Amino acid sequence: MKFNFSVGIIIVVLLCSCKDEHILEENSPDQNSSKPGSIYDGPATQLIKTKINNNSSSYSGKNASNCEEITENQQKTFDSFTRLGTGAELMWPGNIIQGKTIKTGQLATIPISDQGRNPIEVKVDAFSSNSRVRSSRVIDNPTPGKVQNALGQIINSYYDSGTSFPANYSIDIQRTFSSKQLQLALNIGYTGTAGLDGGTNFGFNFNKNKTYYAVTLKQKFFQVSVHAKTGLKGNDGWIKSSYPQAQLTPYIKQDNPPTYISTVTYGRLYTLVYESEESATKIEQALNFAYKNPAASISASQKAAFASTLQNARVYVKQLGGSATAGLESSMSTLAGSFDAVRNFIVTGAETSKTNPGYPIEYTAINIASNLPVTVKVTAPVSYRNCVDNTYKFVLKNVDYATLPIIFRTESNSNHSVYYLGSGEKIELPYNNNLRQFTYKNSPIKEIDLNKGNAADDIKFEEKDHTRDNRYPYISYRSQNMGYGVRSKLFDNYKDIQTTIAKPAEDKDGINGGGAAILNATKDIRNNALVVEIKRK
């Protein structure tokens, strides 16, 4: 099999780029919390965000914004590593590496003649559909070329037997604030102390007056590994006992222990940074729909809004692996800022094959002396201002329910086009003081139909009718239960949030044919909003 070791390329596309939202400062002078000589910083962790403080700085202006200045500590311990530039030729299982160079990102081997190495066993970590197909090979006097050829033979035999590699596809979206924190925002292996410094790997510098989001598309095809040894030298070690120690000593020190590459993951990796002058809320919503919910139905107005947000951004991209004709770089000027093109790219994906074998996107390493994995802890305290619209509003959020086909019925239009509210998404409906009602497309709302026009499953906005129970304007929910409509008040006396009384409602037979649901109605005084969260019971 022929492995594609083409160098990842940087593509910068100019499209166009919340003044209310900007980074205040970067507090951390050092990216790494561990000692310089250490190559084990404890067990691996996911990204951990700890809020240190958040100070409100609300103000009233033409946008009626509510802002808070947030100081946050972000931390992650990495046990995998990525090379975004050169150095892929060093990423083969069984290669002996100078430990501290993994941490710096300037990967360097301990030079050993091929006659000085003991045999190693390499394998593909996947089951074959044919039991007669071998998953491993023993290699005498291992070199990069011999290991590559052996792995290629194994992979080819997998394909010839009809084995398919399941694509492990992950998409991650995180807000990013600085070059140091970018290492945490991207869902990739650790790149080194200078790996993402200044954004130079992507060709840009962070601007404190703009908003940035990091998007990681990772597709793992397969993983290869090497069988462990008992030590550096000896019959069961990596190096023959007779090999001159004097040739090893210059490369081995207390702060630079010998390590070996344990596993290498092949696949394709796309890392994108979106730079925008729009609010974080708008950018995140557009990116979530484009990348995480590509198959979800959306209305024409939603699509137009999301497309505009992507088009009005500047996108920086780095790609490792994948087919050049199917990859993002093939028509980047069209794709990265095109809502439709991004969604189609995510849905169609790619499969590993002899013509699209993948690229080494990650590796892990083991300290030979301690047999512990190499891990690196990264910390990045950041401070930023987060602003949200503080006008009075009605918020409808789909927490974990299936996509809801919503029809808004307003005074000017009793049958607006369907608005699709995906799982995890929300829509905000502003209150118009002159019209004295929450609005959709500048028209007072009378009803929110949650099941595309079918019976029941409606949120109704009612005026007072002077009866004992309805002395004030109220918002109710009408469900269907055993053939009878059941109406429950969600909010009573809702024209002023201070006087509003909120009550949850239950839909036992489900919304739009789904399972039983809870409509959790609450008052969010801080954000001046009435909130209805729809979730599974």
Long-range contacts (C-beta under 8 A, 24 or more apart in sequence): 1-151, 1-152, 1-153, 1-155, 1-156, 1-354, 1-357, 2-152, 2-354, 2-357, 3-148, 3-151, 3-152, 3-266, 3-357, 3-358, 3-359, 3-360, 4-321, 4-357, 4-358, 4-359, 5-88, 5-89, 5-359, 5-360, 6-359, 7-85, 7-86, 7-88, 8-84, 8-85, 8-269, 8-318, 8-319, 8-320, 8-321, 8-359, 9-318, 9-319, 9-329, 10-201, 10-202, 10-203, 10-316, 10-317, 10-318, 11-317, 11-318, 11-319, 11-328, 11-329, 11-332, 12-202, 12-203, 12-204, 12-314, 12-315, 12-316, 12-317, 13-314, 13-315, 13-316, 13-317, 13-332, 13-333, 13-336, 13-337, 14-314, 15-310, 15-311, 15-312, 15-313, 15-314, 15-315, 15-336, 15-337, 16-311, 16-312, 16-313, 16-314, 17-210, 17-275, 17-276, 17-277, 17-312, 17-313, 17-314, 18-211, 18-277, 18-278, 18-279, 18-280, 18-281, 18-282, 18-387, 19-209, 19-277, 20-63, 20-65, 20-67, 20-279, 20-385, 20-387, 21-211, 21-279, 21-280, 21-384, 21-385, 21-386, 21-387, 22-208, 22-209, 22-210, 22-211, 22-384, 22-385, 23-177, 23-178, 23-206, 23-208, 23-382, 23-383, 23-384, 23-385, 24-69, 24-208, 24-383, 24-384, 24-385, 25-383, 26-177, 26-178, 26-180, 26-181, 26-382, 26-383, 27-71, 27-381, 27-382, 27-383, 28-180, 28-379, 28-380, 28-381, 28-382, 31-180, 31-183, 31-193, 31-378, 31-379, 31-380, 32-103, 32-193, 32-376, 32-377, 32-378, 32-379, 33-75, 33-377, 33-378, 33-379, 34-376, 34-377, 36-100, 36-255, 37-100, 37-254, 37-255, 37-256, 39-99, 39-100, 39-102, 39-103, 39-257, 39-259, 39-367, 39-374, 39-375, 39-376, 40-367, 40-370, 40-372, 40-373, 40-374, 40-375, 41-77, 41-375, 41-376, 41-377, 42-77, 42-375, 42-377, 43-77, 43-79, 43-375, 44-77, 44-78, 44-79, 44-80, 44-373, 44-375, 45-75, 45-76, 45-77, 46-76, 47-74, 47-75, 47-76, 47-174, 47-184, 48-74, 48-75, 48-76, 49-73, 49-74, 50-74, 50-75, 52-381, 57-385, 58-390, 60-390, 63-389, 64-389, 64-390, 64-391, 65-387, 65-388, 65-389, 65-390, 66-387, 66-388, 66-389, 66-390, 66-526, 66-527, 66-528, 67-385, 67-386, 67-387, 67-388, 68-385, 68-386, 68-387, 69-383, 69-384, 69-385, 70-383, 70-384, 70-385, 70-386, 71-381, 71-382, 71-383, 72-381, 72-382, 72-383, 72-384, 73-379, 73-380, 73-381, 74-181, 74-184, 74-379, 74-380, 74-381, 74-382, 75-184, 75-377, 75-378, 75-379, 75-380, 76-184, 76-377, 76-378, 77-375, 77-376, 77-377, 77-378, 78-189, 78-190, 78-375, 78-376, 78-377, 78-378, 79-364, 79-373, 79-374, 79-375, 80-189, 80-190, 80-265, 80-362, 80-363, 80-364, 81-189, 81-190, 81-191, 81-362, 81-363, 81-364, 81-365, 81-374, 82-188, 82-189, 82-190, 82-191, 82-269, 82-320, 82-361, 82-362, 82-363, 83-107, 83-191, 83-360, 84-188, 84-191, 84-195, 84-196, 84-201, 84-271, 84-318, 84-320, 85-201, 88-359, 88-360, 89-144, 90-144, 90-261, 91-261, 91-264, 91-360, 91-363, 92-144, 92-147, 92-148, 92-261, 92-264, 93-120, 93-122, 93-147, 93-224, 93-225, 93-226, 93-261, 93-262, 93-263, 93-264, 94-120, 94-122, 94-139, 94-142, 94-147, 94-226, 94-238, 94-260, 94-261, 95-144, 95-260, 95-261, 96-238, 96-239, 96-258, 96-259, 96-260, 96-368, 97-258, 97-259, 97-260, 97-261, 97-365, 98-251, 98-252, 98-256, 98-258, 98-259, 99-256, 99-257, 99-258, 99-259, 99-365, 99-367, 99-374, 100-255, 100-256, 101-256, 102-192, 102-259, 102-365, 102-374, 102-376, 103-192, 103-193, 103-374, 103-376, 104-192, 104-193, 104-194, 105-190, 105-191, 105-192, 105-193, 105-194, 105-195, 106-192, 106-194, 110-248, 110-251, 110-252, 110-258, 111-247, 111-251, 112-239, 112-243, 112-247, 112-248, 114-141, 114-142, 114-143, 115-141, 116-239, 116-240, 116-243, 116-247, 117-141, 117-142, 117-238, 117-239, 117-240, 118-229, 118-235, 118-236, 118-237, 118-238, 118-239, 118-240, 120-147, 120-226, 120-227, 120-229, 120-238, 121-226, 121-227, 122-147, 122-150, 122-151, 122-224, 122-225, 122-226, 122-227, 123-154, 123-224, 123-225, 123-226, 123-227, 124-151, 124-154, 124-155, 124-158, 124-222, 124-223, 124-224, 125-222, 125-223, 125-224, 125-225, 125-263, 126-158, 126-163, 126-165, 126-222, 126-223, 127-163, 128-157, 128-158, 128-161, 128-163, 129-161, 129-162, 129-163, 129-164, 130-161, 130-162, 130-163, 133-157, 133-158, 133-161, 133-163, 136-227, 151-224, 155-222, 155-357, 156-354, 159-353, 159-354, 164-351, 165-221, 165-222, 165-351, 165-352, 167-219, 167-220, 167-221, 167-267, 167-349, 167-350, 167-351, 167-352, 168-219, 168-220, 168-267, 169-217, 169-218, 169-219, 169-220, 169-349, 170-216, 170-217, 170-218, 170-219, 171-215, 171-216, 171-217, 171-218, 171-291, 171-292, 171-346, 172-214, 172-215, 172-216, 172-218, 173-213, 173-214, 173-215, 173-216, 173-284, 173-287, 173-288, 173-291, 173-292, 174-213, 174-214, 175-211, 175-212, 175-213, 175-214, 175-280, 175-284, 176-212, 176-213, 176-214, 176-273, 177-206, 177-212, 177-382, 177-384, 178-206, 178-380, 178-382, 179-205, 179-206, 180-378, 180-380, 181-380, 181-382, 182-214, 182-273, 183-378, 183-380, 184-378, 184-380, 185-214, 186-214, 186-216, 186-271, 187-216, 187-218, 188-216, 188-218, 188-269, 188-271, 188-361, 188-362, 189-361, 189-362, 189-363, 190-376, 190-378, 199-273, 199-316, 201-318, 202-271, 202-273, 202-316, 202-317, 202-318, 203-316, 204-273, 204-275, 204-314, 204-316, 207-275, 209-277, 210-275, 210-276, 210-277, 211-275, 211-276, 211-277, 211-278, 211-279, 211-280, 211-283, 212-273, 212-274, 212-275, 212-276, 213-273, 213-274, 213-276, 213-280, 213-283, 213-284, 213-287, 214-271, 214-272, 214-273, 214-274, 215-270, 215-271, 215-272, 215-273, 215-274, 215-287, 215-291, 216-269, 216-270, 216-271, 216-272, 217-268, 217-269, 217-270, 217-271, 217-272, 217-291, 217-346, 218-267, 218-268, 218-269, 218-270, 218-361, 219-267, 219-268, 219-269, 219-322, 219-349, 219-350, 220-265, 220-266, 220-267, 220-361, 221-266, 221-267, 221-268, 221-352, 221-357, 221-358, 222-265, 222-266, 222-267, 222-352, 222-358, 223-263, 223-264, 223-265, 223-266, 224-263, 224-264, 224-266, 225-262, 225-263, 225-264, 226-260, 226-261, 226-262, 226-263, 228-262, 228-366, 228-371, 229-260, 229-368, 231-368, 231-369, 232-258, 232-368, 232-369, 238-368, 257-367, 257-368, 257-369, 257-370, 258-367, 258-368, 258-369, 259-365, 259-366, 259-367, 259-368, 259-374, 260-365, 260-366, 260-368, 261-363, 261-364, 261-365, 262-363, 262-364, 262-365, 262-366, 262-373, 263-363, 263-364, 264-360, 264-362, 264-363, 265-360, 265-361, 265-362, 265-363, 266-321, 266-352, 266-357, 266-358, 266-359, 266-360, 266-361, 267-321, 267-352, 267-358, 267-359, 267-361, 268-319, 268-320, 268-321, 268-322, 268-327, 268-350, 268-358, 268-359, 268-361, 269-319, 269-320, 269-321, 269-359, 269-361, 270-317, 270-318, 270-319, 270-320, 270-322, 270-327, 270-328, 271-317, 271-318, 271-319, 272-315, 272-316, 272-317, 272-318, 272-328, 272-336, 273-315, 273-316, 273-317, 274-310, 274-313, 274-314, 274-315, 275-313, 275-314, 275-315, 275-316, 276-309, 276-312, 276-313, 276-314, 277-312, 278-309, 278-312, 278-313, 279-387, 280-386, 281-388, 282-309, 283-309, 283-313, 285-309, 285-425, 286-310, 286-339, 288-424, 288-425, 289-339, 289-343, 289-422, 289-425, 290-339, 290-342, 290-343, 290-346, 291-342, 291-346, 293-422, 293-423, 293-424, 293-425, 294-342, 294-343, 294-344, 294-346, 294-347, 295-343, 295-347, 296-403, 296-420, 296-422, 297-403, 297-405, 297-418, 297-420, 298-419, 298-420, 298-422, 299-417, 299-418, 299-419, 299-420, 300-417, 301-417, 301-419, 301-441, 302-419, 302-420, 303-339, 306-339, 307-338, 307-339, 307-340, 310-336, 310-337, 310-338, 310-339, 310-342, 311-337, 311-338, 313-337, 320-359, 320-361, 321-358, 321-359, 321-361, 322-350, 322-356, 322-358, 322-359, 323-350, 323-355, 323-356, 326-350, 326-356, 388-527, 389-428, 389-430, 390-527, 390-528, 391-430, 391-431, 391-528, 392-430, 392-431, 392-497, 392-528, 392-529, 393-428, 393-429, 393-430, 393-431, 393-438, 393-528, 393-529, 393-530, 394-428, 394-429, 394-431, 394-438, 394-445, 394-475, 394-529, 394-530, 394-532, 395-426, 395-427, 395-428, 395-429, 395-524, 395-529, 395-530, 395-531, 395-532, 396-421, 396-426, 396-427, 396-429, 396-448, 396-459, 396-532, 396-534, 397-425, 397-426, 397-531, 397-532, 397-533, 397-534, 398-422, 398-423, 398-424, 398-425, 398-426, 398-534, 399-423, 399-424, 399-533, 399-534, 399-535, 399-536, 400-424, 400-535, 400-536, 401-511, 401-514, 401-517, 401-534, 401-535, 401-536, 402-512, 402-514, 404-450, 404-451, 404-511, 404-512, 404-534, 405-450, 405-451, 405-452, 405-512, 406-448, 406-449, 406-450, 406-452, 407-448, 407-449, 407-452, 407-453, 408-440, 408-441, 408-445, 408-447, 408-448, 408-449, 409-445, 409-446, 409-447, 409-448, 409-449, 410-439, 410-440, 410-441, 410-443, 410-444, 410-445, 410-446, 411-443, 411-444, 411-446, 412-441, 412-443, 413-441, 413-443, 414-446, 415-453, 416-440, 416-441, 418-452, 428-529, 436-495, 437-461, 450-511, 450-512, 450-534, 451-511, 451-512, 451-513, 452-512, 454-512, 455-480, 456-480, 456-485, 457-507, 457-511, 457-512, 459-490, 459-532, 460-487, 472-499, 475-530, 477-505, 477-507, 477-519, 479-505, 479-506, 479-507, 479-508, 479-509, 480-509, 481-508, 481-509, 482-509, 490-519, 490-521, 490-532, 491-521, 491-530, 494-530, 497-523, 497-525, 497-528, 497-529, 497-530, 500-530, 502-530, 506-537
